[in-house]
Amino acid sequence: MSCRAKSAPTSPHGRHKFPRTGRLRRPQPVGKIQRGSKRCPFPPVFPVRRRLKLRVLVVDDHSAFRRALTSALRMIKSIEVAGEAGGGVAATEQARALDPDLVIMDLSMPDLDGIAAMREIHQARPELPIVFLTAHADPGVEREAREAGASGFLAKGGSLEDLVIVLHEAVEAPDPAG
């Protein structure tokens, strides 16, 4: 059946009910999106993942590097620096007190190395992702850290963009234990 009517409905005054086109309007179903139409009654609904800021604990024994990393992370809109720690013992205390979403930790620290600190943190919070940011970026050390439960591993010379990508991937990764 054609969309064109043979004779357009008229009003008592003799004018067309639907100006100039001569077509009859079909009622649009309410709440349903017409794919071919130019206008939709409402915008399509897509699942939107809204994520609050990622709260990060920064742990490094070199205070200048820690401060530089902290200030760089504060420029990223999706990241909030929850706190800083200067060693492994302080990291375990801060991880319990501040309840961060993620920990960025140096591997070699004087009081407690990164892997031992990670094991202590995981005793209290096994689901907490820990990303190692270290100058010792060789495959053997990375394998040891990942076997101990690290969620990510990066060299200190990498870019900030790479770090942000690794941080978000570590938080969104499924739990290997569960």
C-alpha positions in Angstrom: 0.0 0.0 0.0 1.3 3.4 -0.9 2.0 6.1 1.6 0.3 8.6 -0.6 -3.4 9.0 -0.2 -5.5 9.4 -3.3 -7.4 12.3 -1.8 -6.2 14.1 1.3 -8.7 14.6 4.1 -10.2 18.0 4.1 -11.5 20.3 6.8 -14.9 21.9 6.6 -13.2 25.0 5.2 -11.9 23.0 2.2 -8.2 23.1 3.1 -6.1 20.1 3.5 -5.8 18.7 7.0 -2.1 18.1 6.5 -0.6 21.0 4.6 1.0 20.6 1.2 2.1 17.0 1.3 -1.1 15.2 0.8 0.2 12.3 2.9 -1.5 10.8 5.9 0.5 10.8 9.0 1.0 7.5 10.7 1.1 7.6 14.5 4.5 6.8 15.9 4.6 4.2 18.6 5.5 5.8 21.9 8.8 4.7 23.5 10.1 2.9 20.4 12.9 4.2 18.3 12.3 4.3 14.6 15.6 3.4 13.0 14.8 5.0 9.6 13.4 8.2 10.9 15.3 11.4 11.3 14.0 12.2 14.7 13.7 9.8 17.6 11.2 10.4 20.5 14.2 10.0 22.9 17.9 9.3 22.5 19.0 5.6 22.5 20.0 4.3 25.9 23.5 2.9 26.0 25.0 1.3 29.0 27.3 4.0 30.4 30.1 3.0 32.7 30.6 5.9 35.1 33.6 5.4 37.2 34.5 7.5 40.1 38.1 8.6 40.4 40.6 5.9 40.9 42.2 6.3 44.4 45.9 5.5 44.2 48.5 5.1 46.9 52.0 6.0 45.7 54.9 4.1 47.3 58.6 4.9 46.6 61.6 5.4 48.8 62.9 8.3 46.6 61.0 11.3 47.7 61.7 13.4 44.6 60.4 10.7 42.3 57.4 10.1 44.6 56.5 13.8 44.6 57.0 14.1 40.8 54.8 11.0 40.2 52.2 12.2 42.6 52.0 15.7 40.9 51.8 14.0 37.4 49.0 11.7 38.6 47.1 14.7 40.0 46.8 16.1 36.5 44.9 13.1 35.3 41.2 13.6 35.7 40.3 9.9 36.4 42.9 9.5 39.2 43.0 10.8 42.7 46.1 10.3 44.8 44.9 8.9 48.1 48.3 9.1 49.8 52.0 8.6 49.7 54.4 6.2 51.5 58.2 6.2 51.6 58.7 2.5 52.3 57.2 -0.9 52.5 56.2 -0.7 56.2 54.6 2.6 55.7 52.8 1.2 52.6 51.2 -1.6 54.5 50.0 0.9 57.2 48.7 3.4 54.6 47.0 0.7 52.5 45.0 -0.3 55.6 44.3 3.3 56.8 43.5 5.0 53.4 41.6 2.2 51.7 42.9 3.0 48.1 41.6 1.3 44.9 45.2 0.6 43.8 48.8 0.8 45.0 51.7 1.9 42.8 54.9 0.6 44.4 58.6 0.5 43.8 60.1 -2.9 43.9 63.3 -2.2 45.9 63.0 -0.2 49.1 65.3 -0.2 52.1 63.0 -1.3 55.0 60.7 -3.9 53.2 61.0 -4.8 49.5 58.0 -4.4 47.3 57.1 -8.1 47.0 57.2 -8.6 50.8 55.1 -5.4 51.3 52.6 -6.6 48.7 52.2 -10.0 50.5 51.5 -8.1 53.7 49.0 -5.9 52.0 47.3 -8.9 50.4 46.9 -10.6 53.8 44.6 -7.7 54.8 43.1 -6.9 51.4 43.7 -9.8 48.9 41.6 -8.0 46.1 43.7 -4.8 46.1 45.6 -4.5 42.8 49.3 -3.6 43.1 51.3 -2.2 40.2 55.1 -2.2 40.4 56.8 0.8 38.9 60.5 0.0 39.1 64.0 0.6 37.6 64.6 -3.2 37.7 62.6 -4.1 34.6 64.0 -7.5 33.7 61.8 -10.5 32.8 62.9 -12.6 35.8 61.9 -9.9 38.3 58.6 -9.3 36.5 57.8 -13.0 36.5 58.6 -13.2 40.3 56.3 -10.2 41.0 53.4 -11.5 38.9 53.7 -14.9 40.6 53.5 -13.2 43.9 50.3 -11.5 42.9 51.2 -8.2 41.2 48.5 -6.8 38.9 51.0 -4.8 36.7 54.6 -4.1 36.1 56.2 -1.1 34.5 59.7 0.4 34.1 60.2 3.9 35.6 61.3 5.3 32.3 57.8 4.7 30.7 55.4 7.4 29.7 52.6 8.7 31.9 50.0 7.5 29.3 51.3 4.0 29.6 51.2 4.2 33.4 47.6 5.4 33.3 46.6 2.6 30.9 48.2 -0.1 33.1 46.5 1.4 36.3 43.1 1.2 34.7 43.7 -2.3 33.3 44.8 -3.5 36.7 41.6 -2.2 38.4 39.3 -3.6 35.7 41.0 -7.0 35.4 39.0 -9.9 36.8 40.3 -11.4 40.0 42.4 -14.5 39.1 41.5 -16.2 42.4 37.8 -15.8 41.9 
